[in-house]
Amino acid sequence: MIRAPLTDAIVEAFDSLPSQLQDAARYLLDNPEDVALLSMREQARRAGLQPWTMVRLAKRLGFEGYESLRSLYANAMRQGELGFAGKANTQLAHQQEVGDRALAGEMVRSLAEQIAGLGEPEQLDALATAAERLYTARRIFCLGLRSSHPVVAHFYYVMSFLGEKAVMLDGASGTGTDAIRLATSQDILFVVS
């Protein structure tokens, strides 16, 4: 797992922070690439906070101001520690450390745990509820971007054998989501991310 700059420090201090600073800290933890690329004001807007809250968090974490904190994240991004490249580098290093067979074993065990978790009563109830909603929907608008696209494309393909209920929100020149304008309260948006 990629550890963005300050992750450990933020997690350690989190419970002692006032609620607004917790919201700012949560934003940093959830959006390290935004911290590296966006202005402090834009980050505050996206987090639903006042800009001075971001500055207060930076000072609470030992920085003179927010720009110093943002620079730390920007440097991590430049060095390939954030985003997909960072995840890929971490995965490759782990693979080299444990070997191909061990990594494959870890992946299979992880998938098995996730699938086994689907058999828990709460998960079964959630799946049944989702299936009922999909069944009763007039239309199912399907959206999956980037690496999630194949999952949604497969769902759409299978649904096409059951009728014309599914609508793929995909297309050239960015017009693929235009069909959502036809959605009503009787429809479902199926999104994979």
C-alpha positions as CSV (number, residue, x, y, z in Angstrom):
1,M,0.0,0.0,0.0
2,I,1.3,3.5,-0.9
3,R,2.0,5.6,2.2
4,A,1.7,9.3,1.2
5,P,3.8,11.8,3.1
6,L,2.6,12.4,6.6
7,T,0.2,9.5,6.7
8,D,1.6,8.1,9.9
9,A,1.8,11.6,11.5
10,I,-1.8,12.4,10.5
11,V,-3.2,9.0,11.7
12,E,-1.3,9.4,15.0
13,A,-2.6,12.9,15.6
14,F,-6.1,12.4,14.2
15,D,-8.1,11.7,17.4
16,S,-6.6,14.8,19.1
17,L,-7.6,17.1,16.3
18,P,-10.8,19.3,16.4
19,S,-13.5,18.1,14.0
20,Q,-12.7,20.6,11.2
21,L,-9.0,19.7,11.3
22,Q,-10.1,16.0,11.2
23,D,-12.0,16.8,8.0
24,A,-8.9,18.5,6.5
25,A,-6.7,15.6,7.6
26,R,-9.1,13.1,6.1
27,Y,-8.9,15.0,2.8
28,L,-5.1,14.8,2.9
29,L,-5.2,11.1,3.6
30,D,-7.8,10.4,0.8
31,N,-6.5,12.7,-1.9
32,P,-2.6,12.8,-1.8
33,E,-2.5,13.6,-5.5
34,D,-4.8,16.6,-5.1
35,V,-2.5,17.9,-2.3
36,A,0.4,17.7,-4.6
37,L,-1.3,19.3,-7.6
38,L,-4.0,21.7,-6.5
39,S,-3.9,25.0,-4.8
40,M,-4.7,25.1,-1.1
41,R,-7.9,27.1,-1.8
42,E,-9.1,24.5,-4.3
43,Q,-8.4,21.7,-1.9
44,A,-10.3,23.5,0.8
45,R,-13.2,24.0,-1.6
46,R,-13.3,20.4,-2.6
47,A,-13.1,19.3,1.1
48,G,-15.9,21.7,2.0
49,L,-13.7,23.7,4.3
50,Q,-12.4,27.2,4.8
51,P,-8.8,27.7,3.4
52,W,-7.6,28.7,6.9
53,T,-8.5,25.3,8.1
54,M,-6.0,23.7,5.8
55,V,-3.3,26.2,7.0
56,R,-4.2,25.4,10.7
57,L,-3.7,21.7,9.9
58,A,-0.4,22.3,8.3
59,K,0.8,24.3,11.4
60,R,-0.6,21.6,13.7
61,L,1.6,19.1,11.8
62,G,4.7,21.2,12.3
63,F,4.9,23.2,9.1
64,E,5.2,27.0,8.8
65,G,2.3,27.1,6.3
66,Y,0.4,25.0,3.9
67,E,2.8,25.5,1.0
68,S,5.5,23.6,2.8
69,L,3.2,20.7,3.3
70,R,2.0,20.8,-0.3
71,S,5.6,20.8,-1.5
72,L,6.3,17.6,0.4
73,Y,3.4,15.9,-1.5
74,A,4.6,17.5,-4.8
75,N,8.1,16.1,-4.3
76,A,6.7,12.7,-3.5
77,M,4.7,12.8,-6.8
78,R,7.8,13.9,-8.8
79,Q,9.7,11.0,-7.4
80,G,6.9,8.6,-8.4
81,E,5.8,7.8,-4.8
82,L,2.2,8.8,-5.4
83,G,-0.5,7.6,-7.8
84,F,-0.4,4.6,-10.1
85,A,3.3,4.8,-10.7
86,G,4.0,4.6,-7.0
87,K,1.7,1.7,-6.5
88,A,3.3,-0.1,-9.4
89,N,6.8,0.5,-8.1
90,T,5.8,-0.7,-4.6
91,Q,4.2,-3.8,-6.1
92,L,7.2,-4.5,-8.2
93,A,9.6,-4.1,-5.3
94,H,7.4,-6.5,-3.2
95,Q,7.4,-9.0,-6.0
96,Q,11.2,-8.9,-6.3
97,E,11.4,-9.3,-2.5
98,V,9.1,-12.3,-2.1
99,G,9.2,-13.9,-5.5
100,D,6.6,-14.5,-8.2
101,R,5.1,-17.6,-6.6
102,A,4.7,-16.0,-3.1
103,L,3.2,-12.9,-4.6
104,A,0.7,-15.0,-6.6
105,G,-0.1,-16.9,-3.4
106,E,-0.8,-13.6,-1.6
107,M,-3.1,-12.4,-4.4
108,V,-5.1,-15.7,-4.4
109,R,-5.4,-15.7,-0.6
110,S,-6.6,-12.0,-0.7
111,L,-9.2,-12.8,-3.3
112,A,-10.4,-15.8,-1.4
113,E,-10.8,-13.7,1.7
114,Q,-12.8,-11.1,-0.2
115,I,-15.0,-13.7,-1.8
116,A,-15.5,-15.5,1.5
117,G,-16.6,-12.1,3.0
118,L,-19.4,-12.0,0.5
119,G,-21.0,-14.9,2.4
120,E,-21.4,-12.9,5.6
121,P,-25.1,-12.1,6.4
122,E,-24.7,-8.4,6.1
123,Q,-23.0,-8.7,2.7
124,L,-25.6,-11.2,1.5
125,D,-28.4,-8.7,2.5
126,A,-26.6,-5.9,0.7
127,L,-26.2,-8.0,-2.5
128,A,-29.8,-9.1,-2.4
129,T,-30.9,-5.4,-2.0
130,A,-28.7,-4.4,-4.9
131,A,-30.0,-7.2,-7.1
132,E,-33.6,-6.3,-6.3
133,R,-32.9,-2.6,-7.2
134,L,-31.2,-3.7,-10.5
135,Y,-34.1,-6.0,-11.3
136,T,-36.8,-3.4,-10.7
137,A,-35.0,-0.5,-12.4
138,R,-36.4,0.8,-15.7
139,R,-32.9,1.3,-17.0
140,I,-29.4,0.6,-15.7
141,F,-26.9,3.2,-16.7
142,C,-23.4,1.6,-16.5
143,L,-20.2,3.6,-15.8
144,G,-16.6,2.4,-15.3
145,L,-13.6,4.5,-16.1
146,R,-10.0,3.5,-16.7
147,S,-9.1,0.1,-15.0
148,S,-12.8,-0.3,-13.9
149,H,-14.1,-0.1,-17.5
150,P,-13.7,-3.9,-18.2
151,V,-15.8,-4.8,-15.2
152,V,-18.6,-2.5,-16.3
153,A,-18.3,-3.5,-19.9
154,H,-18.7,-7.2,-19.0
155,F,-21.8,-6.4,-16.8
156,Y,-23.3,-4.4,-19.7
157,Y,-22.5,-7.3,-22.1
158,V,-24.2,-9.9,-19.9
159,M,-27.2,-7.6,-19.3
160,S,-27.6,-7.2,-23.1
161,F,-28.6,-10.8,-23.3
162,L,-31.5,-10.1,-20.9
163,G,-32.9,-7.2,-22.9
164,E,-32.3,-3.6,-23.6
165,K,-32.3,-2.4,-20.0
166,A,-28.6,-1.5,-19.7
167,V,-27.1,1.7,-21.2
168,M,-23.4,1.9,-21.4
169,L,-22.1,5.4,-20.5
170,D,-19.0,5.2,-22.8
171,G,-18.1,6.7,-26.0
172,A,-15.6,8.5,-28.2
173,S,-14.8,12.2,-27.7
174,G,-16.3,12.3,-24.2
175,T,-19.9,12.1,-25.2
176,G,-20.5,8.8,-23.5
177,T,-22.2,10.1,-20.4
178,D,-24.7,12.2,-22.4
179,A,-27.2,9.4,-22.2
180,I,-27.6,10.0,-18.4
181,R,-29.7,13.0,-19.2
182,L,-32.5,10.5,-19.9
183,A,-32.4,9.0,-16.4
184,T,-35.4,9.2,-14.1
185,S,-36.0,8.2,-10.5
186,Q,-36.9,4.7,-11.8
187,D,-33.4,4.2,-13.1
188,I,-30.1,3.0,-11.5
189,L,-26.6,4.2,-12.0
190,F,-24.2,1.2,-11.8
191,V,-20.7,2.5,-11.2
192,V,-17.5,0.6,-10.6
193,S,-14.4,2.4,-9.3
